[in-house]
Amino acid sequence: MSRRKHSRRKTVQSMAQAGSAAPAEVKGKQRRHGGGGRRPSSAAAGGLPPAVVPAPAPAYGRGLPLLHPHAAGIDVGSFSHWVCVGPEQGPREFPAHTDGLQALVAWLHQQQVSTVALESTGIYWVALYELLESEGFEVLLADPSYTRQVKGRPKSDRLDCQWIQRLHAHGLLAAAFRPDEGTCVLRSLLRLRANHVRYAGQHIQHMQKALEQMNLKLPEVVSDITGATGLAIIQDILRGQRDPVTLARHRDRRCKNSAAAIAQALHGSYRDEHLFALQQALDCWQFYQQQLRAVDGRIEQQLHAMKKRQELPHLPTKPRQRKRKPNEPRFDVRLALYHVTGVDLTEIEGIDVVTALTVVSEIGVDMTRWPTAKHFASWLGLCPQFRKTGGRVSSSRTRPGSNRAAGALKLGASTLCRNKGALGAFYRRMKSRLGAPKAVTATAHKLARLVYNTLRYGREYVKRTQEEYEAQMHTRQVQSLKRKARLLGLEVVERPAASAGASASASGEDTSARAEA
């Protein structure tokens, strides 16, 4: 037997033992390449039974349980969506327009699909998600990092939908958080409002640029050019007034600088092109102020629609500790949120009405989605993410991300630098040890736990003073010192301070250690 025929026969036998369908293909190759070859012997022809080729292995792995047998996977795109319902049916492509989405839903019903997994790619998934949810499907929105292909495998839209379906069928995908319908509406309105505030701020910068190009130093003598003094002066300039003394008469009595200082800053060169740019920027800023008022009205209506049906105790009035900020909503947010959540989140130090409204619009009021406060802090990305290898922690940084609720809590934590309560003392203590950025994250983590316990269990926030917090820290330090002393065979004896003016301890006690014989 020649070497070529011997190797061909070994290939056929090995593939038959492996249970694949390749022997027929190899036999066809034998006919094509050697049609006049030697016929098989009589023993191979009729003396021995033919080799039994086992059935092909199932498409799913045998080691993983099949949790969702009627699952589908969708790779979302801007032009089309690729859908896979299982290994028996090949993937299909549907257009992304409305008719294509309806045809996709009808095909899923025809294939008896009950649960669907899709990637959160940009905003292309929103229309498909809402349609699938309205049709009664169990929709799982997965983070793209969970559905990423294994390295080394080819990647295409057709293969991606098959991979998503396979992962979902085995229950290997975690659903991304999506609040209830009312909270989704409120979240969209709050994000739209944040965009309007940002765009309005850009046009304020355009006004400042136009004033600087005319060498008018109004931003240097007025803290806010859109305030009472600054806005009156700009409007008078655009009406044609050029006399600095006359313009300075618009000074409000609460303005820090004098009228003479303002008049001195208003000497400049009034060029037509810069005045035109100033007029355009002012018109755009005023337009976005109108848009903000309209959005605030819709937000108030949505909060009223989300109002709890049960009777709540009367909310006591809270004295205003500072003047109203320019971009605050133009309605009673504190009262509206109280009727939605049943608690007053603004009682927590560092959380004002805008922060509370942002947090509620992002997470909703159903805190059962997170089993504990630790899960909630982990979802926000405010707790350390340990990376440990070889018994050594290589990194303990927080998880990177752009969670808007976490951003609002960090902004609230940064305002506690001068707070006289326990949270302010905690922030300053963390800042002295870790620095300002890490102190903000640590304080935001504490705020997140307070928000969770308040919304989940209805616990009222109990304010503590700075002295109470320092006394608690002193007690913990003494206990830690005693524990270390016992390990070293020492004993800690507490005795009163020698003098009343000693500053060794906030509680007026001094701690010393002595060795036992």
C-alpha positions as CSV (number, residue, x, y, z in Angstrom):
1,M,0.0,0.0,0.0
2,S,1.4,3.4,-0.9
3,R,2.0,6.0,1.8
4,R,-0.7,8.4,0.4
5,K,-3.4,5.7,0.5
6,H,-2.3,4.6,4.0
7,S,-2.6,8.2,5.4
8,R,-5.9,8.6,3.7
9,R,-7.3,5.5,5.4
10,K,-6.0,6.6,8.8
11,T,-7.7,10.0,8.3
12,V,-11.1,8.3,7.5
13,Q,-10.8,6.0,10.6
14,S,-9.9,8.8,13.0
15,M,-12.8,11.0,11.8
16,A,-15.2,8.1,12.1
17,Q,-14.2,7.5,15.7
18,A,-14.5,11.2,16.4
19,G,-18.2,11.0,15.3
20,S,-18.1,13.7,12.6
21,A,-19.8,13.7,9.3
22,A,-16.5,14.1,7.4
23,P,-16.1,10.4,6.2
24,A,-18.6,10.9,3.4
25,E,-16.7,13.9,2.3
26,V,-13.4,12.1,2.4
27,K,-15.0,9.2,0.4
28,G,-16.1,11.7,-2.2
29,K,-12.6,12.9,-2.4
30,Q,-11.4,9.3,-2.9
31,R,-13.8,8.9,-5.8
32,R,-12.6,12.2,-7.3
33,H,-8.9,11.5,-6.9
34,G,-8.8,7.7,-7.3
35,G,-12.0,6.4,-9.0
36,G,-10.1,3.3,-10.3
37,G,-8.6,2.4,-7.0
38,R,-8.5,-1.0,-5.4
39,R,-11.8,-2.4,-4.2
40,P,-12.2,-3.2,-0.5
41,S,-11.6,-6.7,0.7
42,S,-14.3,-9.2,1.4
43,A,-13.8,-8.9,5.1
44,A,-14.3,-5.2,5.0
45,A,-17.2,-5.6,2.6
46,G,-19.4,-8.1,4.3
47,G,-17.5,-9.9,7.1
48,L,-17.4,-7.1,9.7
49,P,-20.3,-4.7,10.6
50,P,-19.8,-1.2,9.3
51,A,-18.3,1.4,11.7
52,V,-21.0,3.1,13.8
53,V,-20.7,6.9,13.4
54,P,-22.1,8.6,16.6
55,A,-24.6,11.5,16.3
56,P,-23.2,15.0,16.1
57,A,-22.5,16.7,19.4
58,P,-25.1,19.2,20.5
59,A,-24.4,22.8,19.7
60,Y,-24.5,23.8,23.4
61,G,-21.7,22.7,25.8
62,R,-22.5,19.6,27.7
63,G,-20.9,20.9,30.9
64,L,-23.3,24.0,31.2
65,P,-26.9,23.7,32.1
66,L,-29.5,25.2,29.7
67,L,-31.4,27.7,31.8
68,H,-33.3,29.5,29.0
69,P,-34.2,27.1,26.2
70,H,-36.4,29.7,24.5
71,A,-33.8,32.5,24.5
72,A,-32.8,34.9,21.7
73,G,-29.8,37.1,21.2
74,I,-29.8,40.3,19.3
75,D,-26.8,42.3,18.1
76,V,-28.0,45.9,17.9
77,G,-26.9,48.2,15.1
78,S,-27.9,51.6,13.7
79,F,-28.8,50.2,10.2
80,S,-29.9,46.6,11.0
81,H,-30.3,44.1,13.9
82,W,-29.0,40.5,13.7
83,V,-31.1,38.0,15.6
84,C,-30.4,34.4,16.6
85,V,-32.9,32.1,18.3
86,G,-30.8,28.9,18.6
87,P,-28.4,26.6,16.8
88,E,-31.3,25.0,14.8
89,Q,-32.3,28.3,13.2
90,G,-29.7,30.4,11.4
91,P,-29.3,34.1,12.3
92,R,-31.5,36.6,10.5
93,E,-31.0,40.3,9.8
94,F,-33.9,42.8,10.2
95,P,-33.8,46.5,9.3
96,A,-33.7,49.0,12.1
97,H,-36.8,51.0,11.0
98,T,-40.2,50.5,12.6
99,D,-41.5,48.0,10.0
100,G,-38.3,45.9,10.5
101,L,-38.7,46.0,14.3
102,Q,-42.3,44.8,14.0
103,A,-41.2,42.0,11.6
104,L,-38.5,41.0,14.1
105,V,-41.1,40.8,17.0
106,A,-43.4,38.7,14.8
107,W,-40.6,36.3,14.0
108,L,-39.7,35.9,17.7
109,H,-43.3,35.1,18.5
110,Q,-43.3,32.5,15.6
111,Q,-40.2,30.9,17.1
112,Q,-41.8,30.8,20.6
113,V,-39.1,32.9,22.2
114,S,-39.8,34.1,25.7
115,T,-36.7,35.9,26.7
116,V,-34.4,38.2,24.7
117,A,-30.8,39.5,25.4
118,L,-29.4,42.5,23.6
119,E,-26.4,44.8,24.0
120,S,-26.7,48.4,25.3
121,T,-25.0,49.9,22.2
122,G,-25.3,53.7,22.3
123,I,-29.0,54.6,22.1
124,Y,-29.9,52.2,19.2
125,W,-31.4,49.7,21.6
126,V,-34.0,52.0,23.2
127,A,-36.7,51.7,20.6
128,L,-36.2,47.9,20.2
129,Y,-36.2,47.4,24.0
130,E,-39.4,49.3,24.5
131,L,-41.2,47.4,21.7
132,L,-40.0,44.0,23.0
133,E,-41.1,44.9,26.6
134,S,-44.5,46.1,25.4
135,E,-45.0,42.7,23.5
136,G,-44.5,40.7,26.7
137,F,-40.9,39.5,26.3
138,E,-38.5,39.3,29.2
139,V,-35.8,41.6,27.9
140,L,-32.3,41.6,29.3
141,L,-30.1,44.5,28.6
142,A,-26.5,43.4,28.9
143,D,-23.3,45.5,29.1
144,P,-21.1,45.1,26.0
145,S,-18.2,44.1,28.3
146,Y,-20.1,40.9,29.3
147,T,-20.9,39.9,25.7
148,R,-17.5,40.6,24.2
149,Q,-16.2,37.8,22.0
150,V,-13.5,35.5,23.3
151,K,-10.1,36.6,22.1
152,G,-8.9,34.8,19.0
153,R,-12.4,34.2,17.6
154,P,-13.6,36.0,14.4
155,K,-16.0,38.8,15.0
156,S,-19.0,39.9,12.9
157,D,-22.6,40.9,13.6
158,R,-23.7,37.5,12.6
159,L,-21.4,35.7,15.0
160,D,-22.1,38.3,17.8
161,C,-25.8,37.5,17.9
162,Q,-25.1,33.8,18.1
163,W,-22.6,34.4,21.0
164,I,-25.1,36.6,22.9
165,Q,-27.8,33.9,22.4
166,R,-25.6,31.2,23.7
167,L,-24.5,33.1,26.8
168,H,-28.1,34.1,27.6
169,A,-29.3,30.5,27.1
170,H,-26.8,29.3,29.8
171,G,-27.6,32.2,32.1
172,L,-24.2,33.8,31.8
173,L,-25.4,37.4,31.2
174,A,-26.1,39.9,34.0
175,A,-28.9,42.4,33.3
176,A,-28.1,46.1,33.3
177,F,-30.1,48.3,35.7
178,R,-33.2,50.0,34.2
179,P,-35.7,51.7,36.5
180,D,-39.5,51.6,36.2
181,E,-41.4,53.5,33.5
182,G,-42.2,56.6,35.6
183,T,-38.6,56.9,36.7
184,C,-37.4,56.5,33.1
185,V,-39.5,59.5,32.1
186,L,-38.2,61.6,35.0
187,R,-34.6,60.6,34.2
188,S,-35.0,61.7,30.6
189,L,-36.4,65.1,31.7
190,L,-33.6,65.6,34.2
191,R,-30.9,64.8,31.6
192,L,-32.6,67.1,29.1
193,R,-32.6,69.8,31.8
194,A,-28.9,69.2,32.5
195,N,-28.1,69.7,28.8
196,H,-30.0,73.0,28.8
197,V,-28.0,74.2,31.8
198,R,-24.8,73.3,30.1
199,Y,-25.7,75.0,26.8
200,A,-26.8,78.1,28.7
201,G,-23.4,78.2,30.4
202,Q,-21.6,78.0,27.1
203,H,-23.5,81.1,25.9
204,I,-22.5,82.9,29.1
205,Q,-18.9,82.2,28.2
206,H,-19.7,83.7,24.7
207,M,-20.9,86.9,26.3
208,Q,-17.8,87.1,28.5
209,K,-15.7,86.7,25.4
210,A,-17.5,89.4,23.5
211,L,-17.1,91.8,26.5
212,E,-13.4,91.0,26.8
213,Q,-12.8,91.6,23.1
214,M,-14.3,95.1,23.7
215,N,-12.1,95.5,26.8
216,L,-15.1,95.8,29.0
217,K,-14.1,94.3,32.4
218,L,-17.6,93.7,33.6
219,P,-16.9,90.0,34.6
220,E,-14.1,91.3,36.9
221,V,-16.3,93.7,38.9
222,V,-19.5,91.6,38.8
223,S,-19.6,88.0,40.1
224,D,-22.4,87.0,37.7
225,I,-23.0,88.8,34.4
226,T,-26.5,87.2,34.3
227,G,-27.4,88.6,37.7
228,A,-29.4,91.8,38.3
229,T,-26.5,94.2,37.8
230,G,-24.7,92.5,34.9
231,L,-27.8,91.7,32.9
232,A,-29.1,95.3,33.2
233,I,-25.7,96.7,32.1
234,I,-25.5,94.4,29.1
235,Q,-29.0,95.1,28.0
236,D,-28.4,98.9,28.2
237,I,-25.2,98.5,26.2
238,L,-27.1,96.7,23.4
239,R,-29.7,99.5,23.5
240,G,-26.9,102.0,22.6
241,Q,-25.8,103.4,25.9
242,R,-22.0,104.0,26.0
243,D,-21.5,106.3,29.0
244,P,-19.8,104.3,31.8
245,V,-21.3,106.4,34.6
246,T,-24.8,106.0,33.3
247,L,-24.2,102.2,32.9
248,A,-22.8,102.0,36.5
249,R,-26.1,103.3,37.9
250,H,-27.6,99.8,37.3
251,R,-25.6,98.6,40.2
252,D,-27.6,96.6,42.7
253,R,-27.3,97.5,46.4
254,R,-26.0,94.0,47.1
255,C,-23.1,94.4,44.7
256,K,-19.7,94.3,46.4
257,N,-17.9,96.8,44.1
258,S,-18.8,100.5,44.1
259,A,-20.4,102.3,41.2
260,A,-17.1,104.1,40.6
261,A,-15.2,100.8,40.2
262,I,-17.9,99.5,37.8
263,A,-17.8,102.7,35.7
264,Q,-14.0,102.4,35.4
265,A,-14.3,98.9,34.1
266,L,-16.8,99.9,31.4
267,H,-14.4,102.0,29.3
268,G,-13.8,100.1,26.1
269,S,-14.0,100.0,22.3
270,Y,-17.6,99.2,21.2
271,R,-17.0,97.5,17.9
272,D,-20.1,96.5,15.8
273,E,-19.0,92.8,15.3
274,H,-18.5,92.3,19.0
275,L,-21.8,93.9,19.9
276,F,-23.5,91.6,17.4
277,A,-21.8,88.6,19.0
278,L,-22.9,89.8,22.4
279,Q,-26.5,90.2,21.2
280,Q,-26.5,86.7,19.7
281,A,-25.1,85.1,22.9
282,L,-27.7,87.0,25.1
283,D,-30.5,85.9,22.9
284,C,-29.4,82.2,23.0
285,W,-29.0,82.4,26.8
286,Q,-32.5,83.8,27.2
287,F,-33.9,81.1,24.9
288,Y,-32.4,78.4,27.1
289,Q,-33.9,80.1,30.2
290,Q,-37.3,79.7,28.6
291,Q,-36.6,76.1,27.8
292,L,-35.6,75.5,31.4
293,R,-38.8,76.9,32.6
294,A,-40.8,74.6,30.3
295,V,-38.8,71.6,31.4
296,D,-39.3,72.5,35.0
297,G,-43.0,72.4,34.4
298,R,-42.9,69.0,32.9
299,I,-40.7,67.7,35.8
300,E,-43.2,69.0,38.3
301,Q,-46.0,67.2,36.4
302,Q,-44.1,63.9,36.3
303,L,-43.3,64.1,40.0
304,H,-47.0,64.7,40.7
305,A,-47.9,61.6,38.6
306,M,-45.4,59.5,40.7
307,K,-46.9,60.7,44.0
308,K,-47.6,58.1,46.6
309,R,-51.2,57.3,47.1
310,Q,-50.9,56.9,50.9
311,E,-51.3,59.7,53.4
312,L,-48.0,61.1,54.6
313,P,-47.2,63.2,57.7
314,H,-47.0,66.9,57.2
315,L,-43.5,68.0,56.1
316,P,-42.2,70.8,58.3
317,T,-40.9,73.8,56.6
318,K,-37.1,74.1,56.4
319,P,-35.4,77.5,56.7
320,R,-33.4,78.5,53.7
321,Q,-29.7,78.7,54.7
322,R,-28.5,80.4,51.5
323,K,-29.9,82.3,48.5
324,R,-31.4,80.5,45.5
325,K,-28.9,79.4,42.9
326,P,-29.5,80.5,39.3
327,N,-30.1,77.0,37.9
328,E,-32.3,75.6,40.6
329,P,-35.8,74.4,39.6
330,R,-38.5,76.9,39.9
331,F,-40.9,74.9,42.1
332,D,-40.8,73.3,45.5
333,V,-38.7,70.2,44.8
334,R,-38.4,69.2,48.4
335,L,-42.1,68.8,48.9
336,A,-42.6,67.1,45.5
337,L,-39.8,64.5,46.3
338,Y,-41.3,64.0,49.8
339,H,-44.6,62.9,48.3
340,V,-42.7,60.6,45.8
341,T,-40.3,58.9,48.2
342,G,-42.1,59.3,51.6
343,V,-38.9,60.6,53.2
344,D,-37.0,63.9,53.2
345,L,-33.6,63.2,51.6
346,T,-32.5,66.8,52.1
347,E,-32.2,66.2,55.9
348,I,-28.9,64.3,55.0
349,E,-26.0,66.8,55.2
350,G,-24.5,67.4,51.8
351,I,-27.7,66.6,49.8
352,D,-29.6,69.5,48.5
353,V,-32.8,69.5,46.4
354,V,-31.0,69.2,43.1
355,T,-28.8,66.3,44.3
356,A,-31.8,64.5,45.7
357,L,-33.8,65.0,42.5
358,T,-30.9,63.7,40.4
359,V,-30.4,60.6,42.6
360,V,-34.1,59.7,42.6
361,S,-34.3,60.2,38.8
362,E,-31.4,57.8,38.3
363,I,-32.2,55.0,40.8
364,G,-36.0,55.4,41.4
365,V,-37.6,54.5,44.8
366,D,-37.5,50.7,44.6
367,M,-34.3,49.9,46.5
368,T,-35.1,46.1,46.6
369,R,-33.1,45.9,43.3
370,W,-30.0,46.0,45.5
371,P,-30.0,43.4,48.3
372,T,-27.8,45.5,50.7
373,A,-26.2,48.9,50.9
374,K,-22.9,47.3,49.8
375,H,-24.4,46.1,46.5
376,F,-25.8,49.6,46.0
377,A,-22.4,51.2,46.6
378,S,-20.7,48.7,44.3
379,W,-23.2,49.5,41.5
380,L,-22.5,53.2,42.0
381,G,-18.7,52.5,41.7
382,L,-18.0,54.1,45.1
383,C,-16.3,51.1,46.7
384,P,-12.8,49.7,46.1
385,Q,-12.4,47.1,43.3
386,F,-9.7,44.8,44.5
387,R,-7.4,43.1,42.0
388,K,-5.5,40.4,43.8
389,T,-3.0,38.0,42.2
390,G,-0.5,35.8,43.8
391,G,-1.7,36.7,47.3
392,R,-0.9,40.4,46.7
393,V,-3.3,43.2,46.0
394,S,-2.2,44.9,42.8
395,S,-4.9,47.5,42.7
396,S,-7.8,48.7,44.9
397,R,-9.1,51.6,42.8
398,T,-12.8,52.2,42.4
399,R,-14.4,50.9,39.2
400,P,-14.3,53.5,36.4
401,G,-17.6,54.7,35.1
402,S,-19.9,57.7,34.5
403,N,-22.7,56.9,36.9
404,R,-24.8,60.1,37.2
405,A,-26.1,59.2,40.6
406,A,-22.5,58.7,41.9
407,G,-21.5,62.0,40.3
408,A,-24.3,63.8,42.2
409,L,-23.3,62.2,45.5
410,K,-19.6,63.2,44.9
411,L,-20.7,66.7,44.2
412,G,-22.7,66.7,47.5
413,A,-19.7,65.2,49.4
414,S,-17.4,68.0,48.1
415,T,-19.6,70.6,49.8
416,L,-18.9,69.2,53.3
417,C,-15.5,70.6,53.6
418,R,-16.7,73.3,56.1
419,N,-19.6,71.4,57.6
420,K,-19.7,71.4,61.4
421,G,-21.4,68.0,61.7
422,A,-20.1,64.4,61.8
423,L,-20.0,64.0,58.0
424,G,-17.9,67.2,57.7
425,A,-15.5,65.8,60.4
426,F,-15.3,62.5,58.5
427,Y,-14.5,64.3,55.2
428,R,-11.7,66.4,56.8
429,R,-10.3,63.3,58.5
430,M,-10.2,61.4,55.2
431,K,-8.8,64.4,53.4
432,S,-5.8,64.6,55.9
433,R,-5.1,60.9,55.3
434,L,-5.9,60.3,51.7
435,G,-6.1,63.6,49.9
436,A,-9.1,65.5,48.6
437,P,-10.2,63.2,45.6
438,K,-10.2,60.0,47.7
439,A,-11.9,61.8,50.6
440,V,-14.7,62.9,48.2
441,T,-15.2,59.3,47.1
442,A,-15.2,57.9,50.7
443,T,-17.7,60.5,51.8
444,A,-19.9,59.9,48.8
445,H,-19.8,56.2,49.7
446,K,-21.1,57.1,53.2
447,L,-23.8,59.3,51.6
448,A,-24.8,56.4,49.4
449,R,-25.3,54.1,52.4
450,L,-27.4,56.8,54.1
451,V,-29.6,57.3,51.0
452,Y,-30.1,53.5,50.7
453,N,-31.1,53.0,54.3
454,T,-33.4,56.0,54.1
455,L,-35.2,54.9,50.9
456,R,-35.2,51.2,51.7
457,Y,-36.2,51.2,55.3
458,G,-37.6,54.7,55.9
459,R,-35.0,55.5,58.5
460,E,-34.7,59.1,59.4
461,Y,-31.3,60.6,59.3
462,V,-30.1,61.6,62.8
463,K,-27.6,64.4,62.8
464,R,-24.5,64.2,64.9
465,T,-22.2,67.0,65.9
466,Q,-18.5,67.1,65.3
467,E,-17.8,66.7,69.0
468,E,-19.8,63.4,69.1
469,Y,-17.9,62.1,66.1
470,E,-14.5,63.0,67.6
471,A,-15.5,61.3,70.9
472,Q,-16.4,58.2,69.0
473,M,-13.1,58.2,67.1
474,H,-11.3,58.7,70.5
475,T,-13.0,55.6,71.9
476,R,-12.1,53.5,68.9
477,Q,-8.5,54.6,69.1
478,V,-8.3,53.7,72.8
479,Q,-9.8,50.3,72.1
480,S,-7.4,49.7,69.2
481,L,-4.5,50.7,71.5
482,K,-5.6,48.3,74.2
483,R,-5.9,45.5,71.6
484,K,-2.4,46.1,70.4
485,A,-1.1,46.3,73.9
486,R,-2.5,42.9,74.8
487,L,-0.7,41.4,71.8
488,L,2.6,42.9,73.1
489,G,2.0,41.8,76.7
490,L,1.2,45.3,77.9
491,E,-1.6,46.9,79.8
492,V,-3.2,50.3,79.0
493,V,-4.3,52.3,82.0
494,E,-6.5,55.4,81.5
495,R,-6.2,58.3,83.9
496,P,-7.4,61.9,83.9
497,A,-5.3,64.5,82.2
498,A,-2.8,66.4,84.4
499,S,-4.2,69.8,83.4
500,A,-7.5,70.9,82.2
501,G,-5.9,72.7,79.2
502,A,-4.2,69.6,77.9
503,S,-4.9,69.0,74.2
504,A,-3.9,65.3,74.0
505,S,-7.5,64.2,73.8
506,A,-10.8,65.7,72.8
507,S,-12.6,64.1,75.7
508,G,-10.2,65.3,78.3
509,E,-8.6,62.0,79.1
510,D,-5.1,60.8,78.7
511,T,-4.0,57.3,77.8
512,S,-0.7,55.8,78.9
513,A,0.8,52.3,78.8
514,R,3.0,50.4,81.2
515,A,4.6,47.0,81.1
516,E,3.6,44.3,83.6
517,A,6.3,42.5,85.4
